[in-house]
Amino acid sequence: MTDVMARSLTPQERHIAELAAQGMSNKKIGERLAISHRTVGNHLHRVYAKLGVASRGGLRDALRVPSPGQRDDAVGSERIS
């Protein structure tokens, strides 16, 4: 994600987007954040428009979040201890 994209999201939108990209359902995100699943959906609708994506897969790619169950090293990142 570019810096411009990152700055266009509110902190709440960014948090919800990250949880959705990790595979959490709107209902689970709502429970975790103590908001309605409909509010989560509204936030995601705005996030999708701001980032130019149409799905959670596109959101995951835009945020560069590994797919659920995928290890970091499986996507080519190196860890230095």
N, C-alpha and C positions, 0 to 999 in steps of 0.2 A: 504494500500500500504506500502511496506517495505521502509526503508530509502534508500536502494540500488536502488530500482525502482524509487523513487522520485529524487534521484541524477542523474539518467540516462536521465531524461527529461530536455531539455533546458527550460528556463523560458517561451519562446513562446509556446513550445509544451505543457507545463503544463497548461498555460492559455487557449489554444485552447481545450485541453482535458477536462478541467473543464466546459467550456461553452458547449461542445458537450454532456458531461455527464448530464448536466442540461436540455438537450432536444433541444438546439438551432440547427438549420440547418446549413450546411456549408455556404449557402448563407448569412444567418443572421450573422454568426460569421465573415465572410468576410466583411460585411458591417460595423459591429461594430469596427473591427480592421483595416479597410481600406486596406484590401488585397483581392486578388482574391479568389473565392470559390474553385478554383483548388489548390491554395496554401494551403488553409485550409485542403483539402483532402490529399495533400501530407504530411502535418504535422501529420494528424491523422493516415495515413498509417504507418509512422515511430513510432508513439506512440503505436499503436496496436502491432507492432512487439516487441518493447521494453518491453511492459507490458505483452505480451503473451495473448492478448485478440483478439477476432474476431468480436466484435460488440459493439455498444454503450451501450448496457446492460452490457456487460462484462467490458467495460470501467467504467461505473457507479459503478459497484461492486468493481472494483480495486481501484477506487478513494474514495469509500465509500460515494458517493453522493446520497441523497434520490431521488427516482423517482419523476418526475414532478407531482405536486399535492399532494405529500406525506409529511405529517408533520414530523418534527424531532422526536417528542414524539411517533410517530407511529412506529418508528424503534427501540424504546427502549432506546433512549438517555435521560438522565435527565439533566434538566437545573437548575442551582443554581443561585438565584438572589442575 
